[in-house]
Amino acid sequence: MTSFVERICFAIAVIAVLFSFLPYPSALAQHDEELEEIVVTSTRTRRSFEDQPTRVEVLGGEEINEKANMKPGDIRMLLNESTGIYVQQTSATSFNSSIRIQGLDGKYTQILQDGMPLYGGYSGGLSLLQIAPLDLQQVEVIKGSNSTLFGGGAIAGLVNLVTRAPGEEPENSFLVNLTSADGIDTSGFFSRRIGNQNLTVFTSYNSNDAYDPADNGFSAIPEFERWTFKPRFFFKGANSESVFGFSVITEDRLGGNLNHIEGRRLHPTYFEGSDTTRISTQFEHIKQLSSGREFVLRNSVSRFDRELKIPMFSFAGTQTSSFSEMHILGTNENVDWVLGVNLLTEDFEQDNPLLGLAHDFSGYTTGIFAQLTMPISSRWMLESGLRLDHTSAYGTFVLPRVALMYKISEDSTLRIGGGLGYKEPTLFTQESDALHFLNILPLDEGRLDAEQSAGFNIDINQSFDFANGMSLNLNALVFYTRVNDPLQLEAMTQGQYIFSQPQDYLDSKGAEINAAWFWNDFKLFLGYTHTDVEEHGLDGVSESTLIPEDRVNAVFVYEREDDFRIGLEAYYFGRQALTNGSTGRDYWIFGLMMEKVYSEDYSLFLNFENFTDIRQTRYEQIYTGSLLNPIFNDIFAPLDGFVINGGIKIRI
């Protein structure tokens, strides 16, 4: 890789060149407007999140901006520091990560972009590392079974990443960030309005040198270099709006032994290489019909190429997937309804498979869905839905869902929701990715069943407003999800692995408590999560591994608007059951963030992440065996330790 200075100069130059090609509009006759209320899109209605019977958590622009200051290259921190969500690192040297909602494995969470699935399958372990938060307007999280909304795979919940839309005035914003772990992040967001047409361009460059704070010879942060280019075109007619965009993401990632990474390869050593290219398109057309109803057409196509390399083995292939949907949204007084159909296709072609270990597959899912949201009294609101999915490999699934909201008072709300879900067996799981797909036998569709689930949430929200300008919001949630026939990867003789369903079911149950306190320039956020995930089979009941039973998140912020912000964060992670039968220790992580706004044009930010330097490698060796054939322990605590980052945000 090129030198530190050369890379940052080259990245800034490329962003500047892209900016220079964007024309200024000839005339601007727009004025500043007040921000509208937050409207969620992941429930397919146009209601604000306060009026949704389905419990939706929205991370808005302010929170995204704060987390982008700390981790501008990906969304791991944005999600991991939310109550009830745990981002688990799955690779000790390449930083692959998986998102767990309410304790369930990452394969049960559906990640969407503007309501369209782009990040599943082969790319799952890298998705959280390749999505930049600076391109997001808001993040919507629905916890619990939601396959009725967007099809299979949303057993634990869904995360909808809503892309930034153009504003009324042109925008040219830049960010440059440097880290003490030898990382660089540069990005630019550009928006232009010409008549009724709009254009946005997001581009970023993210890189890191291999970083080894434990001095054990292995990378806690791998060497990587990633480029993102994402233009979007907006067309507005008299009664319609259309959006077309595409994105290109390329990344070279190399983790493992530092001698190999840095080119000192006199002796064979362990490494993990991953070269990826993701090309995707998105299209959405919304038309207002003469009846007052809304017609929506969506389509996305994604091609993901990835080559994984470890000593003496490589696994490579191309996943091509598409999503098409058509629905009609109607509104009659206080009643909203939606009726639609969708088609999901997926194809995977493996490069040069070994004999008997070919994993090529092709499949499709067709679905029809309906949803109704309506008041059933002055205090009760009902949202019910039904989906019928037909899959090419595992048959047909009927997925009902219901959510109720009871307005106890003006400041108190009760929500109850539940539904069914399913997940088709897939090669691309956290377990197989951790093995780099080595010696894994192909799926036997005739022997396996789709995983099916049932779950419910109950939550109550209470707000208090005090005379001195102080306010307090409290929320408590209890949840339960059961997954029948969970898919697992089991070791066989001769070092091979096979997917099977040895357990009858697994279930996840627990509770979340959130509190948000505001007074003048002070804010305090507190969250607690208790999660109990168990596996039930012929051998009895066992505790699921690598999920902290208890978690606490606390953030205290002092902020003078458009001037200065400083915040102290504290996160507690309880003990976790490990795969070797032992238990990982509990720990606290502390962080300090600050930002100074000098004008509307620029601000400086500085962040001290994990300043007590909590690292798993401070308590134990992360691996056993040799440098060529290391056996890595389960990861239950950070490996990168104390990292300082800081930079500048510029808006022209």
Secondary structure as a PSIPRED ss2 file (coil, helix, strand):
# PSIPRED VFORMAT (PSIPRED V4.0)

   1 M C   1.000  0.000  0.000
   2 T C   1.000  0.000  0.000
   3 S C   1.000  0.000  0.000
   4 F H   0.000  1.000  0.000
   5 V H   0.000  1.000  0.000
   6 E H   0.000  1.000  0.000
   7 R H   0.000  1.000  0.000
   8 I H   0.000  1.000  0.000
   9 C H   0.000  1.000  0.000
  10 F H   0.000  1.000  0.000
  11 A H   0.000  1.000  0.000
  12 I H   0.000  1.000  0.000
  13 A H   0.000  1.000  0.000
  14 V H   0.000  1.000  0.000
  15 I H   0.000  1.000  0.000
  16 A H   0.000  1.000  0.000
  17 V H   0.000  1.000  0.000
  18 L H   0.000  1.000  0.000
  19 F H   0.000  1.000  0.000
  20 S H   0.000  1.000  0.000
  21 F C   1.000  0.000  0.000
  22 L C   1.000  0.000  0.000
  23 P C   1.000  0.000  0.000
  24 Y C   1.000  0.000  0.000
  25 P C   1.000  0.000  0.000
  26 S C   1.000  0.000  0.000
  27 A C   1.000  0.000  0.000
  28 L C   1.000  0.000  0.000
  29 A C   1.000  0.000  0.000
  30 Q C   1.000  0.000  0.000
  31 H C   1.000  0.000  0.000
  32 D C   1.000  0.000  0.000
  33 E C   1.000  0.000  0.000
  34 E C   1.000  0.000  0.000
  35 L C   1.000  0.000  0.000
  36 E C   1.000  0.000  0.000
  37 E C   1.000  0.000  0.000
  38 I C   1.000  0.000  0.000
  39 V E   0.000  0.000  1.000
  40 V C   1.000  0.000  0.000
  41 T C   1.000  0.000  0.000
  42 S C   1.000  0.000  0.000
  43 T C   1.000  0.000  0.000
  44 R C   1.000  0.000  0.000
  45 T C   1.000  0.000  0.000
  46 R C   1.000  0.000  0.000
  47 R C   1.000  0.000  0.000
  48 S E   0.000  0.000  1.000
  49 F H   0.000  1.000  0.000
  50 E H   0.000  1.000  0.000
  51 D H   0.000  1.000  0.000
  52 Q C   1.000  0.000  0.000
  53 P C   1.000  0.000  0.000
  54 T C   1.000  0.000  0.000
  55 R C   1.000  0.000  0.000
  56 V C   1.000  0.000  0.000
  57 E E   0.000  0.000  1.000
  58 V E   0.000  0.000  1.000
  59 L E   0.000  0.000  1.000
  60 G C   1.000  0.000  0.000
  61 G H   0.000  1.000  0.000
  62 E H   0.000  1.000  0.000
  63 E H   0.000  1.000  0.000
  64 I H   0.000  1.000  0.000
  65 N H   0.000  1.000  0.000
  66 E H   0.000  1.000  0.000
  67 K H   0.000  1.000  0.000
  68 A H   0.000  1.000  0.000
  69 N H   0.000  1.000  0.000
  70 M H   0.000  1.000  0.000
  71 K C   1.000  0.000  0.000
  72 P C   1.000  0.000  0.000
  73 G C   1.000  0.000  0.000
  74 D C   1.000  0.000  0.000
  75 I C   1.000  0.000  0.000
  76 R H   0.000  1.000  0.000
  77 M H   0.000  1.000  0.000
  78 L H   0.000  1.000  0.000
  79 L H   0.000  1.000  0.000
  80 N H   0.000  1.000  0.000
  81 E C   1.000  0.000  0.000
  82 S C   1.000  0.000  0.000
  83 T C   1.000  0.000  0.000
  84 G C   1.000  0.000  0.000
  85 I E   0.000  0.000  1.000
  86 Y E   0.000  0.000  1.000
  87 V E   0.000  0.000  1.000
  88 Q E   0.000  0.000  1.000
  89 Q E   0.000  0.000  1.000
  90 T C   1.000  0.000  0.000
  91 S C   1.000  0.000  0.000
  92 A C   1.000  0.000  0.000
  93 T C   1.000  0.000  0.000
  94 S C   1.000  0.000  0.000
  95 F C   1.000  0.000  0.000
  96 N C   1.000  0.000  0.000
  97 S E   0.000  0.000  1.000
  98 S E   0.000  0.000  1.000
  99 I E   0.000  0.000  1.000
 100 R E   0.000  0.000  1.000
 101 I E   0.000  0.000  1.000
 102 Q C   1.000  0.000  0.000
 103 G C   1.000  0.000  0.000
 104 L E   0.000  0.000  1.000
 105 D C   1.000  0.000  0.000
 106 G H   0.000  1.000  0.000
 107 K H   0.000  1.000  0.000
 108 Y H   0.000  1.000  0.000
 109 T E   0.000  0.000  1.000
 110 Q E   0.000  0.000  1.000
 111 I E   0.000  0.000  1.000
 112 L E   0.000  0.000  1.000
 113 Q E   0.000  0.000  1.000
 114 D C   1.000  0.000  0.000
 115 G C   1.000  0.000  0.000
 116 M E   0.000  0.000  1.000
 117 P E   0.000  0.000  1.000
 118 L C   1.000  0.000  0.000
 119 Y C   1.000  0.000  0.000
 120 G C   1.000  0.000  0.000
 121 G H   0.000  1.000  0.000
 122 Y H   0.000  1.000  0.000
 123 S H   0.000  1.000  0.000
 124 G H   0.000  1.000  0.000
 125 G H   0.000  1.000  0.000
 126 L H   0.000  1.000  0.000
 127 S H   0.000  1.000  0.000
 128 L C   1.000  0.000  0.000
 129 L C   1.000  0.000  0.000
 130 Q C   1.000  0.000  0.000
 131 I C   1.000  0.000  0.000
 132 A C   1.000  0.000  0.000
 133 P H   0.000  1.000  0.000
 134 L H   0.000  1.000  0.000
 135 D H   0.000  1.000  0.000
 136 L E   0.000  0.000  1.000
 137 Q E   0.000  0.000  1.000
 138 Q E   0.000  0.000  1.000
 139 V E   0.000  0.000  1.000
 140 E E   0.000  0.000  1.000
 141 V E   0.000  0.000  1.000
 142 I E   0.000  0.000  1.000
 143 K E   0.000  0.000  1.000
 144 G C   1.000  0.000  0.000
 145 S C   1.000  0.000  0.000
 146 N C   1.000  0.000  0.000
 147 S H   0.000  1.000  0.000
 148 T H   0.000  1.000  0.000
 149 L H   0.000  1.000  0.000
 150 F H   0.000  1.000  0.000
 151 G C   1.000  0.000  0.000
 152 G C   1.000  0.000  0.000
 153 G C   1.000  0.000  0.000
 154 A C   1.000  0.000  0.000
 155 I C   1.000  0.000  0.000
 156 A C   1.000  0.000  0.000
 157 G E   0.000  0.000  1.000
 158 L E   0.000  0.000  1.000
 159 V E   0.000  0.000  1.000
 160 N E   0.000  0.000  1.000
 161 L E   0.000  0.000  1.000
 162 V E   0.000  0.000  1.000
 163 T E   0.000  0.000  1.000
 164 R C   1.000  0.000  0.000
 165 A C   1.000  0.000  0.000
 166 P C   1.000  0.000  0.000
 167 G C   1.000  0.000  0.000
 168 E C   1.000  0.000  0.000
 169 E C   1.000  0.000  0.000
 170 P C   1.000  0.000  0.000
 171 E E   0.000  0.000  1.000
 172 N E   0.000  0.000  1.000
 173 S E   0.000  0.000  1.000
 174 F E   0.000  0.000  1.000
 175 L E   0.000  0.000  1.000
 176 V E   0.000  0.000  1.000
 177 N E   0.000  0.000  1.000
 178 L E   0.000  0.000  1.000
 179 T E   0.000  0.000  1.000
 180 S C   1.000  0.000  0.000
 181 A C   1.000  0.000  0.000
 182 D C   1.000  0.000  0.000
 183 G E   0.000  0.000  1.000
 184 I E   0.000  0.000  1.000
 185 D E   0.000  0.000  1.000
 186 T E   0.000  0.000  1.000
 187 S E   0.000  0.000  1.000
 188 G E   0.000  0.000  1.000
 189 F E   0.000  0.000  1.000
 190 F E   0.000  0.000  1.000
 191 S E   0.000  0.000  1.000
 192 R E   0.000  0.000  1.000
 193 R E   0.000  0.000  1.000
 194 I E   0.000  0.000  1.000
 195 G C   1.000  0.000  0.000
 196 N C   1.000  0.000  0.000
 197 Q E   0.000  0.000  1.000
 198 N E   0.000  0.000  1.000
 199 L E   0.000  0.000  1.000
 200 T E   0.000  0.000  1.000
 201 V E   0.000  0.000  1.000
 202 F E   0.000  0.000  1.000
 203 T E   0.000  0.000  1.000
 204 S E   0.000  0.000  1.000
 205 Y E   0.000  0.000  1.000
 206 N E   0.000  0.000  1.000
 207 S E   0.000  0.000  1.000
 208 N E   0.000  0.000  1.000
 209 D C   1.000  0.000  0.000
 210 A C   1.000  0.000  0.000
 211 Y E   0.000  0.000  1.000
 212 D C   1.000  0.000  0.000
 213 P C   1.000  0.000  0.000
 214 A C   1.000  0.000  0.000
 215 D C   1.000  0.000  0.000
 216 N C   1.000  0.000  0.000
 217 G C   1.000  0.000  0.000
 218 F E   0.000  0.000  1.000
 219 S C   1.000  0.000  0.000
 220 A C   1.000  0.000  0.000
 221 I E   0.000  0.000  1.000
 222 P C   1.000  0.000  0.000
 223 E E   0.000  0.000  1.000
 224 F E   0.000  0.000  1.000
 225 E E   0.000  0.000  1.000
 226 R E   0.000  0.000  1.000
 227 W E   0.000  0.000  1.000
 228 T E   0.000  0.000  1.000
 229 F E   0.000  0.000  1.000
 230 K E   0.000  0.000  1.000
 231 P E   0.000  0.000  1.000
 232 R E   0.000  0.000  1.000
 233 F E   0.000  0.000  1.000
 234 F E   0.000  0.000  1.000
 235 F E   0.000  0.000  1.000
 236 K E   0.000  0.000  1.000
 237 G C   1.000  0.000  0.000
 238 A C   1.000  0.000  0.000
 239 N C   1.000  0.000  0.000
 240 S E   0.000  0.000  1.000
 241 E E   0.000  0.000  1.000
 242 S E   0.000  0.000  1.000
 243 V E   0.000  0.000  1.000
 244 F E   0.000  0.000  1.000
 245 G E   0.000  0.000  1.000
 246 F E   0.000  0.000  1.000
 247 S E   0.000  0.000  1.000
 248 V E   0.000  0.000  1.000
 249 I E   0.000  0.000  1.000
 250 T E   0.000  0.000  1.000
 251 E E   0.000  0.000  1.000
 252 D E   0.000  0.000  1.000
 253 R E   0.000  0.000  1.000
 254 L E   0.000  0.000  1.000
 255 G E   0.000  0.000  1.000
 256 G E   0.000  0.000  1.000
 257 N E   0.000  0.000  1.000
 258 L H   0.000  1.000  0.000
 259 N H   0.000  1.000  0.000
 260 H H   0.000  1.000  0.000
 261 I H   0.000  1.000  0.000
 262 E C   1.000  0.000  0.000
 263 G C   1.000  0.000  0.000
 264 R C   1.000  0.000  0.000
 265 R C   1.000  0.000  0.000
 266 L C   1.000  0.000  0.000
 267 H C   1.000  0.000  0.000
 268 P C   1.000  0.000  0.000
 269 T C   1.000  0.000  0.000
 270 Y C   1.000  0.000  0.000
 271 F E   0.000  0.000  1.000
 272 E E   0.000  0.000  1.000
 273 G E   0.000  0.000  1.000
 274 S E   0.000  0.000  1.000
 275 D E   0.000  0.000  1.000
 276 T E   0.000  0.000  1.000
 277 T E   0.000  0.000  1.000
 278 R E   0.000  0.000  1.000
 279 I E   0.000  0.000  1.000
 280 S E   0.000  0.000  1.000
 281 T E   0.000  0.000  1.000
 282 Q E   0.000  0.000  1.000
 283 F E   0.000  0.000  1.000
 284 E E   0.000  0.000  1.000
 285 H E   0.000  0.000  1.000
 286 I E   0.000  0.000  1.000
 287 K E   0.000  0.000  1.000
 288 Q E   0.000  0.000  1.000
 289 L C   1.000  0.000  0.000
 290 S C   1.000  0.000  0.000
 291 S C   1.000  0.000  0.000
 292 G C   1.000  0.000  0.000
 293 R C   1.000  0.000  0.000
 294 E E   0.000  0.000  1.000
 295 F E   0.000  0.000  1.000
 296 V E   0.000  0.000  1.000
 297 L E   0.000  0.000  1.000
 298 R E   0.000  0.000  1.000
 299 N E   0.000  0.000  1.000
 300 S E   0.000  0.000  1.000
 301 V E   0.000  0.000  1.000
 302 S E   0.000  0.000  1.000
 303 R E   0.000  0.000  1.000
 304 F E   0.000  0.000  1.000
 305 D E   0.000  0.000  1.000
 306 R E   0.000  0.000  1.000
 307 E E   0.000  0.000  1.000
 308 L E   0.000  0.000  1.000
 309 K E   0.000  0.000  1.000
 310 I E   0.000  0.000  1.000
 311 P C   1.000  0.000  0.000
 312 M C   1.000  0.000  0.000
 313 F E   0.000  0.000  1.000
 314 S E   0.000  0.000  1.000
 315 F E   0.000  0.000  1.000
 316 A E   0.000  0.000  1.000
 317 G E   0.000  0.000  1.000
 318 T E   0.000  0.000  1.000
 319 Q E   0.000  0.000  1.000
 320 T E   0.000  0.000  1.000
 321 S E   0.000  0.000  1.000
 322 S E   0.000  0.000  1.000
 323 F E   0.000  0.000  1.000
 324 S E   0.000  0.000  1.000
 325 E E   0.000  0.000  1.000
 326 M E   0.000  0.000  1.000
 327 H E   0.000  0.000  1.000
 328 I E   0.000  0.000  1.000
 329 L E   0.000  0.000  1.000
 330 G E   0.000  0.000  1.000
 331 T E   0.000  0.000  1.000
 332 N E   0.000  0.000  1.000
 333 E C   1.000  0.000  0.000
 334 N C   1.000  0.000  0.000
 335 V E   0.000  0.000  1.000
 336 D E   0.000  0.000  1.000
 337 W E   0.000  0.000  1.000
 338 V E   0.000  0.000  1.000
 339 L E   0.000  0.000  1.000
 340 G E   0.000  0.000  1.000
 341 V E   0.000  0.000  1.000
 342 N E   0.000  0.000  1.000
 343 L E   0.000  0.000  1.000
 344 L E   0.000  0.000  1.000
 345 T E   0.000  0.000  1.000
 346 E E   0.000  0.000  1.000
 347 D E   0.000  0.000  1.000
 348 F E   0.000  0.000  1.000
 349 E E   0.000  0.000  1.000
 350 Q E   0.000  0.000  1.000
 351 D C   1.000  0.000  0.000
 352 N C   1.000  0.000  0.000
 353 P C   1.000  0.000  0.000
 354 L C   1.000  0.000  0.000
 355 L C   1.000  0.000  0.000
 356 G C   1.000  0.000  0.000
 357 L C   1.000  0.000  0.000
 358 A C   1.000  0.000  0.000
 359 H C   1.000  0.000  0.000
 360 D C   1.000  0.000  0.000
 361 F E   0.000  0.000  1.000
 362 S E   0.000  0.000  1.000
 363 G E   0.000  0.000  1.000
 364 Y E   0.000  0.000  1.000
 365 T E   0.000  0.000  1.000
 366 T E   0.000  0.000  1.000
 367 G E   0.000  0.000  1.000
 368 I E   0.000  0.000  1.000
 369 F E   0.000  0.000  1.000
 370 A E   0.000  0.000  1.000
 371 Q E   0.000  0.000  1.000
 372 L E   0.000  0.000  1.000
 373 T E   0.000  0.000  1.000
 374 M E   0.000  0.000  1.000
 375 P E   0.000  0.000  1.000
 376 I C   1.000  0.000  0.000
 377 S C   1.000  0.000  0.000
 378 S C   1.000  0.000  0.000
 379 R C   1.000  0.000  0.000
 380 W E   0.000  0.000  1.000
 381 M E   0.000  0.000  1.000
 382 L E   0.000  0.000  1.000
 383 E E   0.000  0.000  1.000
 384 S E   0.000  0.000  1.000
 385 G E   0.000  0.000  1.000
 386 L E   0.000  0.000  1.000
 387 R E   0.000  0.000  1.000
 388 L E   0.000  0.000  1.000
 389 D E   0.000  0.000  1.000
 390 H E   0.000  0.000  1.000
 391 T E   0.000  0.000  1.000
 392 S C   1.000  0.000  0.000
 393 A C   1.000  0.000  0.000
 394 Y C   1.000  0.000  0.000
 395 G E   0.000  0.000  1.000
 396 T E   0.000  0.000  1.000
 397 F E   0.000  0.000  1.000
 398 V E   0.000  0.000  1.000
 399 L E   0.000  0.000  1.000
 400 P E   0.000  0.000  1.000
 401 R E   0.000  0.000  1.000
 402 V E   0.000  0.000  1.000
 403 A E   0.000  0.000  1.000
 404 L E   0.000  0.000  1.000
 405 M E   0.000  0.000  1.000
 406 Y E   0.000  0.000  1.000
 407 K E   0.000  0.000  1.000
 408 I E   0.000  0.000  1.000
 409 S E   0.000  0.000  1.000
 410 E C   1.000  0.000  0.000
 411 D C   1.000  0.000  0.000
 412 S E   0.000  0.000  1.000
 413 T E   0.000  0.000  1.000
 414 L E   0.000  0.000  1.000
 415 R E   0.000  0.000  1.000
 416 I E   0.000  0.000  1.000
 417 G E   0.000  0.000  1.000
 418 G E   0.000  0.000  1.000
 419 G E   0.000  0.000  1.000
 420 L E   0.000  0.000  1.000
 421 G E   0.000  0.000  1.000
 422 Y E   0.000  0.000  1.000
 423 K E   0.000  0.000  1.000
 424 E C   1.000  0.000  0.000
 425 P C   1.000  0.000  0.000
 426 T C   1.000  0.000  0.000
 427 L C   1.000  0.000  0.000
 428 F C   1.000  0.000  0.000
 429 T C   1.000  0.000  0.000
 430 Q H   0.000  1.000  0.000
 431 E H   0.000  1.000  0.000
 432 S H   0.000  1.000  0.000
 433 D H   0.000  1.000  0.000
 434 A H   0.000  1.000  0.000
 435 L C   1.000  0.000  0.000
 436 H C   1.000  0.000  0.000
 437 F C   1.000  0.000  0.000
 438 L C   1.000  0.000  0.000
 439 N C   1.000  0.000  0.000
 440 I E   0.000  0.000  1.000
 441 L C   1.000  0.000  0.000
 442 P C   1.000  0.000  0.000
 443 L C   1.000  0.000  0.000
 444 D C   1.000  0.000  0.000
 445 E C   1.000  0.000  0.000
 446 G C   1.000  0.000  0.000
 447 R C   1.000  0.000  0.000
 448 L C   1.000  0.000  0.000
 449 D C   1.000  0.000  0.000
 450 A C   1.000  0.000  0.000
 451 E E   0.000  0.000  1.000
 452 Q E   0.000  0.000  1.000
 453 S E   0.000  0.000  1.000
 454 A E   0.000  0.000  1.000
 455 G E   0.000  0.000  1.000
 456 F E   0.000  0.000  1.000
 457 N E   0.000  0.000  1.000
 458 I E   0.000  0.000  1.000
 459 D E   0.000  0.000  1.000
 460 I E   0.000  0.000  1.000
 461 N E   0.000  0.000  1.000
 462 Q E   0.000  0.000  1.000
 463 S E   0.000  0.000  1.000
 464 F E   0.000  0.000  1.000
 465 D E   0.000  0.000  1.000
 466 F C   1.000  0.000  0.000
 467 A C   1.000  0.000  0.000
 468 N C   1.000  0.000  0.000
 469 G C   1.000  0.000  0.000
 470 M C   1.000  0.000  0.000
 471 S E   0.000  0.000  1.000
 472 L E   0.000  0.000  1.000
 473 N E   0.000  0.000  1.000
 474 L E   0.000  0.000  1.000
 475 N E   0.000  0.000  1.000
 476 A E   0.000  0.000  1.000
 477 L E   0.000  0.000  1.000
 478 V E   0.000  0.000  1.000
 479 F E   0.000  0.000  1.000
 480 Y E   0.000  0.000  1.000
 481 T E   0.000  0.000  1.000
 482 R E   0.000  0.000  1.000
 483 V E   0.000  0.000  1.000
 484 N E   0.000  0.000  1.000
 485 D C   1.000  0.000  0.000
 486 P C   1.000  0.000  0.000
 487 L C   1.000  0.000  0.000
 488 Q E   0.000  0.000  1.000
 489 L E   0.000  0.000  1.000
 490 E E   0.000  0.000  1.000
 491 A E   0.000  0.000  1.000
 492 M C   1.000  0.000  0.000
 493 T H   0.000  1.000  0.000
 494 Q H   0.000  1.000  0.000
 495 G H   0.000  1.000  0.000
 496 Q C   1.000  0.000  0.000
 497 Y E   0.000  0.000  1.000
 498 I E   0.000  0.000  1.000
 499 F E   0.000  0.000  1.000
 500 S E   0.000  0.000  1.000
 501 Q C   1.000  0.000  0.000
 502 P C   1.000  0.000  0.000
 503 Q E   0.000  0.000  1.000
 504 D E   0.000  0.000  1.000
 505 Y E   0.000  0.000  1.000
 506 L E   0.000  0.000  1.000
 507 D E   0.000  0.000  1.000
 508 S E   0.000  0.000  1.000
 509 K E   0.000  0.000  1.000
 510 G E   0.000  0.000  1.000
 511 A E   0.000  0.000  1.000
 512 E E   0.000  0.000  1.000
 513 I E   0.000  0.000  1.000
 514 N E   0.000  0.000  1.000
 515 A E   0.000  0.000  1.000
 516 A E   0.000  0.000  1.000
 517 W E   0.000  0.000  1.000
 518 F E   0.000  0.000  1.000
 519 W E   0.000  0.000  1.000
 520 N C   1.000  0.000  0.000
 521 D C   1.000  0.000  0.000
 522 F E   0.000  0.000  1.000
 523 K E   0.000  0.000  1.000
 524 L E   0.000  0.000  1.000
 525 F E   0.000  0.000  1.000
 526 L E   0.000  0.000  1.000
 527 G E   0.000  0.000  1.000
 528 Y E   0.000  0.000  1.000
 529 T E   0.000  0.000  1.000
 530 H E   0.000  0.000  1.000
 531 T E   0.000  0.000  1.000
 532 D E   0.000  0.000  1.000
 533 V E   0.000  0.000  1.000
 534 E E   0.000  0.000  1.000
 535 E E   0.000  0.000  1.000
 536 H E   0.000  0.000  1.000
 537 G E   0.000  0.000  1.000
 538 L C   1.000  0.000  0.000
 539 D C   1.000  0.000  0.000
 540 G E   0.000  0.000  1.000
 541 V E   0.000  0.000  1.000
 542 S E   0.000  0.000  1.000
 543 E E   0.000  0.000  1.000
 544 S C   1.000  0.000  0.000
 545 T C   1.000  0.000  0.000
 546 L C   1.000  0.000  0.000
 547 I C   1.000  0.000  0.000
 548 P C   1.000  0.000  0.000
 549 E C   1.000  0.000  0.000
 550 D E   0.000  0.000  1.000
 551 R E   0.000  0.000  1.000
 552 V E   0.000  0.000  1.000
 553 N E   0.000  0.000  1.000
 554 A E   0.000  0.000  1.000
 555 V E   0.000  0.000  1.000
 556 F E   0.000  0.000  1.000
 557 V E   0.000  0.000  1.000
 558 Y E   0.000  0.000  1.000
 559 E E   0.000  0.000  1.000
 560 R E   0.000  0.000  1.000
 561 E C   1.000  0.000  0.000
 562 D C   1.000  0.000  0.000
 563 D C   1.000  0.000  0.000
 564 F E   0.000  0.000  1.000
 565 R E   0.000  0.000  1.000
 566 I E   0.000  0.000  1.000
 567 G E   0.000  0.000  1.000
 568 L E   0.000  0.000  1.000
 569 E E   0.000  0.000  1.000
 570 A E   0.000  0.000  1.000
 571 Y E   0.000  0.000  1.000
 572 Y E   0.000  0.000  1.000
 573 F E   0.000  0.000  1.000
 574 G C   1.000  0.000  0.000
 575 R C   1.000  0.000  0.000
 576 Q E   0.000  0.000  1.000
 577 A E   0.000  0.000  1.000
 578 L C   1.000  0.000  0.000
 579 T C   1.000  0.000  0.000
 580 N C   1.000  0.000  0.000
 581 G C   1.000  0.000  0.000
 582 S C   1.000  0.000  0.000
 583 T E   0.000  0.000  1.000
 584 G E   0.000  0.000  1.000
 585 R C   1.000  0.000  0.000
 586 D C   1.000  0.000  0.000
 587 Y E   0.000  0.000  1.000
 588 W E   0.000  0.000  1.000
 589 I E   0.000  0.000  1.000
 590 F E   0.000  0.000  1.000
 591 G E   0.000  0.000  1.000
 592 L E   0.000  0.000  1.000
 593 M E   0.000  0.000  1.000
 594 M E   0.000  0.000  1.000
 595 E E   0.000  0.000  1.000
 596 K E   0.000  0.000  1.000
 597 V E   0.000  0.000  1.000
 598 Y C   1.000  0.000  0.000
 599 S C   1.000  0.000  0.000
 600 E C   1.000  0.000  0.000
 601 D C   1.000  0.000  0.000
 602 Y E   0.000  0.000  1.000
 603 S E   0.000  0.000  1.000
 604 L E   0.000  0.000  1.000
 605 F E   0.000  0.000  1.000
 606 L E   0.000  0.000  1.000
 607 N E   0.000  0.000  1.000
 608 F E   0.000  0.000  1.000
 609 E E   0.000  0.000  1.000
 610 N C   1.000  0.000  0.000
 611 F C   1.000  0.000  0.000
 612 T C   1.000  0.000  0.000
 613 D C   1.000  0.000  0.000
 614 I C   1.000  0.000  0.000
 615 R C   1.000  0.000  0.000
 616 Q H   0.000  1.000  0.000
 617 T H   0.000  1.000  0.000
 618 R H   0.000  1.000  0.000
 619 Y C   1.000  0.000  0.000
 620 E C   1.000  0.000  0.000
 621 Q C   1.000  0.000  0.000
 622 I C   1.000  0.000  0.000
 623 Y E   0.000  0.000  1.000
 624 T E   0.000  0.000  1.000
 625 G E   0.000  0.000  1.000
 626 S C   1.000  0.000  0.000
 627 L C   1.000  0.000  0.000
 628 L C   1.000  0.000  0.000
 629 N C   1.000  0.000  0.000
 630 P E   0.000  0.000  1.000
 631 I E   0.000  0.000  1.000
 632 F E   0.000  0.000  1.000
 633 N C   1.000  0.000  0.000
 634 D C   1.000  0.000  0.000
 635 I C   1.000  0.000  0.000
 636 F C   1.000  0.000  0.000
 637 A C   1.000  0.000  0.000
 638 P C   1.000  0.000  0.000
 639 L C   1.000  0.000  0.000
 640 D C   1.000  0.000  0.000
 641 G C   1.000  0.000  0.000
 642 F C   1.000  0.000  0.000
 643 V E   0.000  0.000  1.000
 644 I E   0.000  0.000  1.000
 645 N E   0.000  0.000  1.000
 646 G E   0.000  0.000  1.000
 647 G E   0.000  0.000  1.000
 648 I E   0.000  0.000  1.000
 649 K E   0.000  0.000  1.000
 650 I E   0.000  0.000  1.000
 651 R E   0.000  0.000  1.000
 652 I C   1.000  0.000  0.000
